[in-house]
Amino acid sequence: MGNLNLVHRVLSKFQKRLPEELAEMNKALERGDMGRIAHIAHRVKGTSASVSAKGLALAAAEIEDLSRAGRATDIPARIEHFRDEWEKCLDEAVVLLSGGDIV
């Protein structure tokens, strides 16, 4: 039961922090701050990988790569893809925390 409590705490913190990261990324995009976007995306990529959210980590990696390449016009679509992956991650977390199996 202790492991489940740890998982719940980690996922809860992740769930709280990610919308803040997305908001910060959007503000950086509005300013044209590609370096800041790359930094945030890199951080989110690592956090996502640490909770085994592979799709989310890949989506963050795409944003990081685009920002490092200065391809600002391609980033909004990737942020939308990231949001889609985030929704999937939330759905899977609910199943996992309720004791179900993710397929």
N, C-alpha and C positions, 0 to 999 in steps of 0.2 A: 504494500500500500504506500510506503514511503516513496518509491519510484514514481508512482502515479501522481503523488502530490508534487514532486519535483517537476514532472512533465507539465502538470497544470500550471505551476508558477512560471515556468519558462515560456510556455505558449501564451499565457495571459500577458506577460510583459512584452512579448513579441507582438501580440495583437494590439496592445496599446501604443507601442512605439512606431509601428509601421505607417499608420496614417500620418503621423507627424513627419516622418521621413518623406513621404509622398508630397505633403504640403511644402516642405522645404525644397524639394526637388523642383516643384512647379514654380516656386518663387525664383529660384536660380535660373530656370529656363526663361522666365519673363525678363530677367536682367541680362540674359545671354551669357551667364557665367558657367561656361562649359567645365571649367576646373572644379567648381563646387558640385556640379551634377555628377561628375566622375567620382568625386570623393564620396558623396552620399551613396551612389550606386554601388561603389566598391564595398562600403560598410554594410549595406543591405545584402549584398551578395554573400558576404561572409556570415552574417547573422542567419540568413536563409539556409545556407548550407549547414550551419551548426544545428538547425532543427530539422534537417532532412527534407526541406522544402525545395526539391531539386528544380522544379519548373520555375519557381520564384527566383532561385539563384541564377538560372540561365537567363531569365528575363532581365534581371538586374545587370548581368554581365553584358547583355546586348546594349543596354543604356550606357553602361560605362564605356564600352568600345566606341559607340557613336559619339559620345561627348568628347572622348579623347581625340577622335578624328575630326571634331568640329562640325559634325553633321546635325546641326540644331533642328533643321526642318524635318528630320526623320525621327526625332526623339518623342514628340507627342504621341505618335502611333504606338511606339514601344512602351510608353508609359501606360497607355490604355491596355496593351497586352499584359503588362505587369499587373495592372488592377484586376484583370481577368484571372490571372494566376493567383493573386491574393485571395480572390473569392473562392477559388477551388481549395486553396490552403485552409481557409476558415471552415469550409464545409468538411474537409477531412479531419480537421482538429476536433470539430464537434463530434464526429463519429468516433474518433479515437478516444476522446475523453468520456464518451458514454459507454465505452467498453466494446465497441464494435470493431469490425475489421475493415480496413480500407482496401478496396479492390482496384 
